[in-house]
Amino acid sequence: MTGELPKVEENQAPAPFAQEIEYALSLQRMINTVNQDPAQMRKAIYGLVRARIDADTAQLESSERDRLMNSLEIAIQGVENFSQRRGGVERLAPPPPDAGIGQNHASSAVTLLEPIEVRPRDHLVLHEAHPVSEVQVVEVRRGSSLLLVLSIAALVLSTTALGLVYFHERLAGLPGRFGLSGWPGAARVAAPPPPVEAPAPAAPKPPGLPKPSNYGVYALNGDTLSELSLVMERAPDKRIAMSTPISEPSRTKVPDGKIRFILFRRDLVGNAPERIDVRVVARVSRAIKFDAKGKPNFTSVPDSWNIRNISHEMRVRPVPDNSEMLLVQSENPDFELSPGRYVLVLKDQPYDFTVEGKITDAAQCLERTDAMNGSFYSECPKP
């Protein structure tokens, strides 16, 4: 087959649609070239897709267009790598011998006696005045069909490229499981790894409680442990206002009322109370006696204290890392005992201590009235 068109004499009018036929034959020569070379066919399709995307993204920003074109180039590179691995297996087979394409049919050229209408998609109408060989008619029709196939392939490839871009954006947050790291060139468009944050500095551990080495009941003031002494008198029921007098002074003194307690006793393991009372121990400052005429006589009373039913409730908590120790403290973090004498009552056993300082609480001072029928106590007018 030759690519030359029928010659027209100068005195003859140009044949209708001659330009269309020339274009069709030129396209046929290009199709024959890419038909025998799959690589050339792929390049033609790539060019169509690039032009299509370039036209569809004309209204987008340049950065977005560059990103889409970059995604298309990645898809094209993947197709090319796959085709190279196949080693040319996809090369098209030659046409069957009975098709008669490519043979010399100069002798079989005939003159068409009546018009031949070609469907609108071929864009060709052949007139009886211009003889055209059968080979040319067949090649024009085959070229139109192949152009349709190429257009469909270009549309499929462009849709695939845009789909890859869409799924790449949707799955960018899951690179370990659904990422596109296997595609050639994916490293150029893959999302950068999140910055590695420096681990937050560990919060300093609170200083541990000082722990006694001997069993007992201890007052904890700051970091200082002071062991409490057991008072020989038993603590009366809270319904009784006063205990019997205590004549022994306090042995344990703490500098202020910001105080907690550590209980270190074997009998409390698995049998610890939930709450413990700290009760006021008031000093008897003076005694009042009446003579026969009813006149009061005031006398000072040395070393005399009474446990009162005025108390402060404390909460019991376990001490970490030691099941035999318990921590006793107020639920109010700002709680502070006023200066004076107190006892920690544990199972009716009073453990004595004194908060140093000037006594200002009236509950810490008592006056005793001795009468014929017994002794009565009242708070001092001024502590």
LOZAPA-65968 format. One record per residue (C-alpha): x negated, y, z; residue number from 1. Coordinates in nm, 2 decimals. Layout:
<nodes>
<node east="X" north="Y" up="Z" pos="NUM"/>
...
</nodes>
This chain:
<nodes>
<node east="0.00" north="0.00" up="0.00" pos="1"/>
<node east="-0.13" north="0.34" up="-0.09" pos="2"/>
<node east="-0.04" north="0.66" up="0.09" pos="3"/>
<node east="0.00" north="0.86" up="-0.23" pos="4"/>
<node east="0.34" north="1.02" up="-0.31" pos="5"/>
<node east="0.51" north="1.00" up="-0.66" pos="6"/>
<node east="0.38" north="1.28" up="-0.88" pos="7"/>
<node east="0.61" north="1.55" up="-1.00" pos="8"/>
<node east="0.56" north="1.71" up="-1.34" pos="9"/>
<node east="0.54" north="2.09" up="-1.34" pos="10"/>
<node east="0.84" north="2.13" up="-1.56" pos="11"/>
<node east="1.05" north="1.91" up="-1.33" pos="12"/>
<node east="1.24" north="2.04" up="-1.02" pos="13"/>
<node east="1.10" north="1.91" up="-0.69" pos="14"/>
<node east="1.28" north="1.60" up="-0.57" pos="15"/>
<node east="1.51" north="1.65" up="-0.27" pos="16"/>
<node east="1.37" north="1.53" up="0.06" pos="17"/>
<node east="1.03" north="1.48" up="-0.09" pos="18"/>
<node east="0.87" north="1.64" up="0.22" pos="19"/>
<node east="1.05" north="1.41" up="0.45" pos="20"/>
<node east="0.93" north="1.11" up="0.26" pos="21"/>
<node east="0.57" north="1.24" up="0.27" pos="22"/>
<node east="0.60" north="1.28" up="0.65" pos="23"/>
<node east="0.74" north="0.93" up="0.68" pos="24"/>
<node east="0.46" north="0.77" up="0.48" pos="25"/>
<node east="0.20" north="0.96" up="0.69" pos="26"/>
<node east="0.36" north="0.85" up="1.01" pos="27"/>
<node east="0.36" north="0.49" up="0.87" pos="28"/>
<node east="-0.01" north="0.51" up="0.81" pos="29"/>
<node east="-0.06" north="0.62" up="1.18" pos="30"/>
<node east="0.17" north="0.35" up="1.30" pos="31"/>
<node east="-0.02" north="0.09" up="1.10" pos="32"/>
<node east="-0.34" north="0.21" up="1.28" pos="33"/>
<node east="-0.20" north="0.19" up="1.63" pos="34"/>
<node east="-0.01" north="-0.13" up="1.55" pos="35"/>
<node east="-0.34" north="-0.31" up="1.50" pos="36"/>
<node east="-0.51" north="-0.15" up="1.80" pos="37"/>
<node east="-0.32" north="-0.16" up="2.14" pos="38"/>
<node east="-0.57" north="0.09" up="2.29" pos="39"/>
<node east="-0.47" north="0.34" up="2.03" pos="40"/>
<node east="-0.10" north="0.27" up="2.09" pos="41"/>
<node east="-0.15" north="0.33" up="2.46" pos="42"/>
<node east="-0.33" north="0.66" up="2.40" pos="43"/>
<node east="-0.04" north="0.77" up="2.18" pos="44"/>
<node east="0.21" north="0.69" up="2.45" pos="45"/>
<node east="-0.01" north="0.87" up="2.71" pos="46"/>
<node east="-0.01" north="1.18" up="2.50" pos="47"/>
<node east="0.37" north="1.17" up="2.47" pos="48"/>
<node east="0.41" north="1.13" up="2.85" pos="49"/>
<node east="0.17" north="1.41" up="2.92" pos="50"/>
<node east="0.36" north="1.64" up="2.69" pos="51"/>
<node east="0.69" north="1.54" up="2.84" pos="52"/>
<node east="0.57" north="1.61" up="3.20" pos="53"/>
<node east="0.41" north="1.94" up="3.09" pos="54"/>
<node east="0.74" north="2.05" up="2.94" pos="55"/>
<node east="0.96" north="1.93" up="3.24" pos="56"/>
<node east="0.74" north="2.10" up="3.50" pos="57"/>
<node east="0.69" north="2.43" up="3.32" pos="58"/>
<node east="0.89" north="2.61" up="3.59" pos="59"/>
<node east="0.70" north="2.47" up="3.89" pos="60"/>
<node east="0.40" north="2.62" up="4.05" pos="61"/>
<node east="0.06" north="2.54" up="3.92" pos="62"/>
<node east="-0.04" north="2.35" up="4.23" pos="63"/>
<node east="0.27" north="2.13" up="4.21" pos="64"/>
<node east="0.21" north="2.07" up="3.83" pos="65"/>
<node east="-0.15" north="1.98" up="3.90" pos="66"/>
<node east="-0.04" north="1.73" up="4.16" pos="67"/>
<node east="0.21" north="1.56" up="3.93" pos="68"/>
<node east="-0.04" north="1.54" up="3.65" pos="69"/>
<node east="-0.30" north="1.40" up="3.88" pos="70"/>
<node east="-0.04" north="1.13" up="3.98" pos="71"/>
<node east="0.02" north="1.05" up="3.62" pos="72"/>
<node east="-0.35" north="1.02" up="3.55" pos="73"/>
<node east="-0.38" north="0.77" up="3.84" pos="74"/>
<node east="-0.10" north="0.56" up="3.69" pos="75"/>
<node east="-0.27" north="0.57" up="3.34" pos="76"/>
<node east="-0.60" north="0.47" up="3.49" pos="77"/>
<node east="-0.43" north="0.17" up="3.66" pos="78"/>
<node east="-0.27" north="0.06" up="3.33" pos="79"/>
<node east="-0.61" north="0.10" up="3.15" pos="80"/>
<node east="-0.79" north="-0.11" up="3.41" pos="81"/>
<node east="-0.52" north="-0.38" up="3.39" pos="82"/>
<node east="-0.55" north="-0.38" up="3.01" pos="83"/>
<node east="-0.93" north="-0.41" up="3.02" pos="84"/>
<node east="-0.91" north="-0.71" up="3.26" pos="85"/>
<node east="-0.68" north="-0.89" up="3.02" pos="86"/>
<node east="-0.95" north="-0.86" up="2.76" pos="87"/>
<node east="-0.74" north="-0.77" up="2.47" pos="88"/>
<node east="-0.48" north="-1.05" up="2.52" pos="89"/>
<node east="-0.20" north="-0.80" up="2.46" pos="90"/>
<node east="-0.32" north="-0.73" up="2.10" pos="91"/>
<node east="-0.02" north="-0.77" up="1.86" pos="92"/>
<node east="-0.01" north="-1.08" up="1.63" pos="93"/>
<node east="-0.02" north="-1.02" up="1.25" pos="94"/>
<node east="0.31" north="-1.02" up="1.06" pos="95"/>
<node east="0.44" north="-1.35" up="0.92" pos="96"/>
<node east="0.33" north="-1.43" up="0.56" pos="97"/>
<node east="0.68" north="-1.44" up="0.43" pos="98"/>
<node east="0.73" north="-1.07" up="0.52" pos="99"/>
<node east="0.53" north="-0.97" up="0.22" pos="100"/>
<node east="0.40" north="-0.66" up="0.39" pos="101"/>
<node east="0.07" north="-0.53" up="0.27" pos="102"/>
<node east="0.07" north="-0.72" up="-0.06" pos="103"/>
<node east="0.05" north="-0.56" up="-0.40" pos="104"/>
<node east="0.41" north="-0.51" up="-0.53" pos="105"/>
<node east="0.33" north="-0.28" up="-0.81" pos="106"/>
<node east="0.48" north="-0.53" up="-1.06" pos="107"/>
<node east="0.80" north="-0.56" up="-0.86" pos="108"/>
<node east="0.88" north="-0.19" up="-0.85" pos="109"/>
<node east="1.23" north="-0.14" up="-0.98" pos="110"/>
<node east="1.44" north="0.16" up="-1.06" pos="111"/>
<node east="1.74" north="0.20" up="-0.84" pos="112"/>
<node east="2.05" north="0.24" up="-1.06" pos="113"/>
<node east="2.28" north="0.37" up="-0.79" pos="114"/>
<node east="2.22" north="0.58" up="-0.48" pos="115"/>
<node east="2.11" north="0.41" up="-0.16" pos="116"/>
<node east="2.24" north="0.58" up="0.16" pos="117"/>
<node east="2.01" north="0.56" up="0.46" pos="118"/>
<node east="2.16" north="0.60" up="0.81" pos="119"/>
<node east="2.11" north="0.94" up="0.97" pos="120"/>
<node east="1.84" north="0.82" up="1.21" pos="121"/>
<node east="1.61" north="0.76" up="0.91" pos="122"/>
<node east="1.66" north="1.12" up="0.78" pos="123"/>
<node east="1.61" north="0.99" up="0.42" pos="124"/>
<node east="1.83" north="0.98" up="0.12" pos="125"/>
<node east="1.69" north="0.83" up="-0.20" pos="126"/>
<node east="1.82" north="0.93" up="-0.54" pos="127"/>
<node east="1.84" north="0.72" up="-0.85" pos="128"/>
<node east="1.62" north="0.96" up="-1.04" pos="129"/>
<node east="1.31" north="0.87" up="-0.84" pos="130"/>
<node east="1.21" north="0.51" up="-0.83" pos="131"/>
<node east="1.08" north="0.39" up="-0.50" pos="132"/>
<node east="0.93" north="0.05" up="-0.44" pos="133"/>
<node east="1.08" north="-0.20" up="-0.20" pos="134"/>
<node east="0.77" north="-0.19" up="0.00" pos="135"/>
<node east="0.81" north="0.19" up="0.07" pos="136"/>
<node east="1.17" north="0.15" up="0.18" pos="137"/>
<node east="1.09" north="-0.13" up="0.41" pos="138"/>
<node east="0.79" north="0.06" up="0.56" pos="139"/>
<node east="1.00" north="0.37" up="0.62" pos="140"/>
<node east="1.26" north="0.17" up="0.80" pos="141"/>
<node east="1.00" north="-0.01" up="1.01" pos="142"/>
<node east="0.83" north="0.32" up="1.09" pos="143"/>
<node east="1.16" north="0.46" up="1.22" pos="144"/>
<node east="1.22" north="0.16" up="1.44" pos="145"/>
<node east="0.87" north="0.17" up="1.58" pos="146"/>
<node east="0.91" north="0.54" up="1.66" pos="147"/>
<node east="1.22" north="0.46" up="1.86" pos="148"/>
<node east="1.03" north="0.19" up="2.05" pos="149"/>
<node east="0.74" north="0.43" up="2.12" pos="150"/>
<node east="0.99" north="0.70" up="2.24" pos="151"/>
<node east="1.15" north="0.44" up="2.48" pos="152"/>
<node east="0.81" north="0.33" up="2.60" pos="153"/>
<node east="0.71" north="0.69" up="2.66" pos="154"/>
<node east="1.02" north="0.75" up="2.86" pos="155"/>
<node east="0.97" north="0.44" up="3.07" pos="156"/>
<node east="0.61" north="0.53" up="3.15" pos="157"/>
<node east="0.70" north="0.89" up="3.24" pos="158"/>
<node east="0.98" north="0.76" up="3.47" pos="159"/>
<node east="0.73" north="0.52" up="3.63" pos="160"/>
<node east="0.47" north="0.80" up="3.69" pos="161"/>
<node east="0.73" north="1.02" up="3.86" pos="162"/>
<node east="0.85" north="0.73" up="4.07" pos="163"/>
<node east="0.50" north="0.66" up="4.18" pos="164"/>
<node east="0.47" north="1.03" up="4.29" pos="165"/>
<node east="0.79" north="1.01" up="4.48" pos="166"/>
<node east="0.71" north="0.69" up="4.67" pos="167"/>
<node east="0.36" north="0.81" up="4.74" pos="168"/>
<node east="0.51" north="1.11" up="4.92" pos="169"/>
<node east="0.76" north="0.91" up="5.10" pos="170"/>
<node east="0.51" north="0.65" up="5.22" pos="171"/>
<node east="0.22" north="0.88" up="5.29" pos="172"/>
<node east="0.29" north="0.85" up="5.66" pos="173"/>
<node east="0.23" north="0.47" up="5.65" pos="174"/>
<node east="-0.11" north="0.42" up="5.49" pos="175"/>
<node east="-0.19" north="0.11" up="5.67" pos="176"/>
<node east="0.11" north="-0.09" up="5.56" pos="177"/>
<node east="0.26" north="0.08" up="5.24" pos="178"/>
<node east="-0.03" north="0.31" up="5.13" pos="179"/>
<node east="-0.15" north="0.33" up="4.77" pos="180"/>
<node east="-0.51" north="0.27" up="4.85" pos="181"/>
<node east="-0.53" north="-0.02" up="4.60" pos="182"/>
<node east="-0.47" north="0.22" up="4.30" pos="183"/>
<node east="-0.77" north="0.35" up="4.12" pos="184"/>
<node east="-0.84" north="0.71" up="4.22" pos="185"/>
<node east="-0.60" north="0.70" up="4.51" pos="186"/>
<node east="-0.87" north="0.84" up="4.74" pos="187"/>
<node east="-0.84" north="1.17" up="4.55" pos="188"/>
<node east="-0.47" north="1.23" up="4.64" pos="189"/>
<node east="-0.44" north="1.03" up="4.96" pos="190"/>
<node east="-0.34" north="1.24" up="5.26" pos="191"/>
<node east="-0.63" north="1.32" up="5.48" pos="192"/>
<node east="-0.65" north="1.12" up="5.81" pos="193"/>
<node east="-0.52" north="1.30" up="6.11" pos="194"/>
<node east="-0.78" north="1.48" up="6.32" pos="195"/>
<node east="-0.91" north="1.27" up="6.60" pos="196"/>
<node east="-0.81" north="1.44" up="6.92" pos="197"/>
<node east="-1.06" north="1.43" up="7.21" pos="198"/>
<node east="-0.92" north="1.23" up="7.50" pos="199"/>
<node east="-0.78" north="1.45" up="7.77" pos="200"/>
<node east="-1.00" north="1.46" up="8.08" pos="201"/>
<node east="-0.88" north="1.23" up="8.35" pos="202"/>
<node east="-0.71" north="1.40" up="8.64" pos="203"/>
<node east="-0.93" north="1.39" up="8.95" pos="204"/>
<node east="-0.81" north="1.14" up="9.20" pos="205"/>
<node east="-0.69" north="1.28" up="9.52" pos="206"/>
<node east="-0.93" north="1.22" up="9.81" pos="207"/>
<node east="-0.85" north="0.91" up="10.00" pos="208"/>
<node east="-0.72" north="0.91" up="10.35" pos="209"/>
<node east="-0.98" north="0.85" up="10.62" pos="210"/>
<node east="-0.91" north="0.51" up="10.76" pos="211"/>
<node east="-0.98" north="0.40" up="11.12" pos="212"/>
<node east="-1.19" north="0.09" up="11.18" pos="213"/>
<node east="-1.01" north="0.00" up="11.51" pos="214"/>
<node east="-0.65" north="-0.08" up="11.57" pos="215"/>
<node east="-0.45" north="0.20" up="11.73" pos="216"/>
<node east="-0.24" north="0.51" up="11.67" pos="217"/>
<node east="-0.42" north="0.81" up="11.53" pos="218"/>
<node east="-0.34" north="1.18" up="11.46" pos="219"/>
<node east="-0.47" north="1.30" up="11.12" pos="220"/>
<node east="-0.55" north="1.67" up="11.11" pos="221"/>
<node east="-0.72" north="1.76" up="10.78" pos="222"/>
<node east="-0.98" north="1.49" up="10.75" pos="223"/>
<node east="-1.02" north="1.44" up="11.12" pos="224"/>
<node east="-0.88" north="1.13" up="11.29" pos="225"/>
<node east="-0.80" north="1.15" up="11.67" pos="226"/>
<node east="-0.68" north="0.85" up="11.85" pos="227"/>
<node east="-0.37" north="0.90" up="12.07" pos="228"/>
<node east="-0.34" north="0.77" up="12.42" pos="229"/>
<node east="-0.04" north="0.57" up="12.54" pos="230"/>
<node east="0.16" north="0.73" up="12.82" pos="231"/>
<node east="0.25" north="0.49" up="13.10" pos="232"/>
<node east="0.60" north="0.62" up="13.12" pos="233"/>
<node east="0.84" north="0.47" up="12.87" pos="234"/>
<node east="1.03" north="0.72" up="12.65" pos="235"/>
<node east="1.39" north="0.74" up="12.76" pos="236"/>
<node east="1.69" north="0.71" up="12.53" pos="237"/>
<node east="1.75" north="1.02" up="12.32" pos="238"/>
<node east="2.09" north="1.06" up="12.50" pos="239"/>
<node east="1.90" north="1.14" up="12.82" pos="240"/>
<node east="1.78" north="1.50" up="12.84" pos="241"/>
<node east="1.47" north="1.45" up="13.06" pos="242"/>
<node east="1.24" north="1.17" up="13.15" pos="243"/>
<node east="1.08" north="1.11" up="13.49" pos="244"/>
<node east="0.78" north="1.35" up="13.55" pos="245"/>
<node east="0.44" north="1.28" up="13.40" pos="246"/>
<node east="0.15" north="1.40" up="13.60" pos="247"/>
<node east="-0.14" north="1.31" up="13.37" pos="248"/>
<node east="-0.25" north="1.58" up="13.13" pos="249"/>
<node east="-0.29" north="1.52" up="12.76" pos="250"/>
<node east="-0.62" north="1.36" up="12.64" pos="251"/>
<node east="-0.59" north="1.42" up="12.27" pos="252"/>
<node east="-0.59" north="1.78" up="12.13" pos="253"/>
<node east="-0.56" north="1.89" up="11.77" pos="254"/>
<node east="-0.64" north="2.24" up="11.65" pos="255"/>
<node east="-0.31" north="2.31" up="11.47" pos="256"/>
<node east="0.04" north="2.16" up="11.40" pos="257"/>
<node east="-0.04" north="2.05" up="11.04" pos="258"/>
<node east="-0.06" north="1.70" up="11.14" pos="259"/>
<node east="0.01" north="1.34" up="11.02" pos="260"/>
<node east="-0.04" north="1.01" up="11.18" pos="261"/>
<node east="-0.20" north="0.68" up="11.09" pos="262"/>
<node east="-0.06" north="0.36" up="11.25" pos="263"/>
<node east="-0.30" north="0.06" up="11.25" pos="264"/>
<node east="-0.13" north="-0.23" up="11.43" pos="265"/>
<node east="-0.09" north="-0.59" up="11.34" pos="266"/>
<node east="0.27" north="-0.61" up="11.48" pos="267"/>
<node east="0.39" north="-0.36" up="11.22" pos="268"/>
<node east="0.30" north="-0.57" up="10.91" pos="269"/>
<node east="0.64" north="-0.66" up="10.76" pos="270"/>
<node east="0.82" north="-0.51" up="11.06" pos="271"/>
<node east="0.76" north="-0.13" up="11.02" pos="272"/>
<node east="1.03" north="0.12" up="11.10" pos="273"/>
<node east="1.15" north="0.36" up="10.83" pos="274"/>
<node east="1.14" north="0.67" up="11.06" pos="275"/>
<node east="0.96" north="0.77" up="11.38" pos="276"/>
<node east="1.04" north="1.06" up="11.62" pos="277"/>
<node east="0.79" north="1.31" up="11.76" pos="278"/>
<node east="0.94" north="1.44" up="12.09" pos="279"/>
<node east="0.87" north="1.75" up="12.29" pos="280"/>
<node east="0.70" north="1.71" up="12.62" pos="281"/>
<node east="0.78" north="2.03" up="12.83" pos="282"/>
<node east="0.57" north="2.16" up="13.11" pos="283"/>
<node east="0.74" north="2.24" up="13.44" pos="284"/>
<node east="0.61" north="2.59" up="13.53" pos="285"/>
<node east="0.78" north="2.64" up="13.86" pos="286"/>
<node east="1.03" north="2.50" up="14.11" pos="287"/>
<node east="1.32" north="2.68" up="14.28" pos="288"/>
<node east="1.43" north="2.60" up="14.63" pos="289"/>
<node east="1.70" north="2.76" up="14.84" pos="290"/>
<node east="1.67" north="2.81" up="15.22" pos="291"/>
<node east="1.95" north="2.77" up="15.47" pos="292"/>
<node east="2.07" north="3.12" up="15.40" pos="293"/>
<node east="2.08" north="3.05" up="15.02" pos="294"/>
<node east="1.78" north="3.26" up="14.94" pos="295"/>
<node east="1.57" north="3.12" up="14.64" pos="296"/>
<node east="1.21" north="3.05" up="14.69" pos="297"/>
<node east="0.98" north="3.01" up="14.38" pos="298"/>
<node east="0.68" north="2.78" up="14.39" pos="299"/>
<node east="0.44" north="2.68" up="14.11" pos="300"/>
<node east="0.43" north="2.32" up="14.01" pos="301"/>
<node east="0.09" north="2.18" up="13.92" pos="302"/>
<node east="0.05" north="1.91" up="13.64" pos="303"/>
<node east="0.41" north="1.81" up="13.58" pos="304"/>
<node east="0.56" north="1.74" up="13.24" pos="305"/>
<node east="0.89" north="1.58" up="13.12" pos="306"/>
<node east="0.97" north="1.41" up="12.78" pos="307"/>
<node east="1.27" north="1.59" up="12.64" pos="308"/>
<node east="1.53" north="1.47" up="12.39" pos="309"/>
<node east="1.43" north="1.74" up="12.14" pos="310"/>
<node east="1.26" north="1.56" up="11.85" pos="311"/>
<node east="1.12" north="1.60" up="11.50" pos="312"/>
<node east="1.19" north="1.31" up="11.26" pos="313"/>
<node east="0.90" north="1.17" up="11.05" pos="314"/>
<node east="0.90" north="0.94" up="10.75" pos="315"/>
<node east="0.69" north="0.62" up="10.74" pos="316"/>
<node east="0.50" north="0.53" up="10.42" pos="317"/>
<node east="0.25" north="0.25" up="10.34" pos="318"/>
<node east="-0.11" north="0.33" up="10.31" pos="319"/>
<node east="-0.26" north="0.23" up="9.97" pos="320"/>
<node east="-0.51" north="-0.06" up="9.97" pos="321"/>
<node east="-0.43" north="-0.16" up="10.33" pos="322"/>
<node east="-0.11" north="-0.35" up="10.42" pos="323"/>
<node east="-0.18" north="-0.31" up="10.80" pos="324"/>
<node east="-0.18" north="0.07" up="10.79" pos="325"/>
<node east="0.11" north="0.31" up="10.78" pos="326"/>
<node east="0.12" north="0.68" up="10.72" pos="327"/>
<node east="0.37" north="0.89" up="10.92" pos="328"/>
<node east="0.45" north="1.25" up="10.81" pos="329"/>
<node east="0.73" north="1.49" up="10.76" pos="330"/>
<node east="0.93" north="1.49" up="10.44" pos="331"/>
<node east="0.89" north="1.87" up="10.44" pos="332"/>
<node east="0.53" north="1.94" up="10.30" pos="333"/>
<node east="0.53" north="2.28" up="10.49" pos="334"/>
<node east="0.63" north="2.13" up="10.82" pos="335"/>
<node east="0.41" north="2.24" up="11.12" pos="336"/>
<node east="0.44" north="2.17" up="11.49" pos="337"/>
<node east="0.43" north="2.47" up="11.72" pos="338"/>
<node east="0.17" north="2.48" up="12.00" pos="339"/>
<node east="0.26" north="2.25" up="12.29" pos="340"/>
<node east="0.26" north="1.89" up="12.40" pos="341"/>
<node east="0.43" north="1.61" up="12.22" pos="342"/>
<node east="0.46" north="1.23" up="12.21" pos="343"/>
<node east="0.49" north="1.00" up="11.91" pos="344"/>
<node east="0.75" north="0.74" up="12.00" pos="345"/>
<node east="0.68" north="0.40" up="11.85" pos="346"/>
<node east="0.92" north="0.13" up="11.98" pos="347"/>
<node east="0.99" north="0.32" up="12.30" pos="348"/>
<node east="0.62" north="0.36" up="12.36" pos="349"/>
<node east="0.50" north="0.73" up="12.37" pos="350"/>
<node east="0.16" north="0.82" up="12.23" pos="351"/>
<node east="0.05" north="1.16" up="12.37" pos="352"/>
<node east="-0.12" north="1.46" up="12.20" pos="353"/>
<node east="-0.13" north="1.84" up="12.23" pos="354"/>
<node east="-0.13" north="2.11" up="11.97" pos="355"/>
<node east="-0.36" north="2.39" up="12.09" pos="356"/>
<node east="-0.26" north="2.75" up="12.09" pos="357"/>
<node east="-0.04" north="3.00" up="12.27" pos="358"/>
<node east="0.30" north="2.85" up="12.36" pos="359"/>
<node east="0.58" north="3.05" up="12.21" pos="360"/>
<node east="0.86" north="2.79" up="12.19" pos="361"/>
<node east="1.10" north="2.80" up="12.48" pos="362"/>
<node east="1.15" north="2.42" up="12.45" pos="363"/>
<node east="0.79" north="2.38" up="12.58" pos="364"/>
<node east="0.86" north="2.54" up="12.92" pos="365"/>
<node east="1.09" north="2.42" up="13.21" pos="366"/>
<node east="1.20" north="2.54" up="13.55" pos="367"/>
<node east="1.31" north="2.29" up="13.81" pos="368"/>
<node east="1.58" north="2.35" up="14.07" pos="369"/>
<node east="1.56" north="2.14" up="14.37" pos="370"/>
<node east="1.90" north="2.10" up="14.54" pos="371"/>
<node east="2.05" north="1.88" up="14.81" pos="372"/>
<node east="2.20" north="1.65" up="14.55" pos="373"/>
<node east="1.90" north="1.63" up="14.32" pos="374"/>
<node east="1.68" north="1.82" up="14.08" pos="375"/>
<node east="1.80" north="2.01" up="13.77" pos="376"/>
<node east="1.60" north="2.15" up="13.48" pos="377"/>
<node east="1.64" north="2.46" up="13.27" pos="378"/>
<node east="1.43" north="2.64" up="13.01" pos="379"/>
<node east="1.21" north="2.92" up="13.12" pos="380"/>
<node east="1.35" north="3.27" up="13.05" pos="381"/>
<node east="1.01" north="3.35" up="12.89" pos="382"/>
<node east="0.78" north="3.07" up="12.79" pos="383"/>
</nodes>
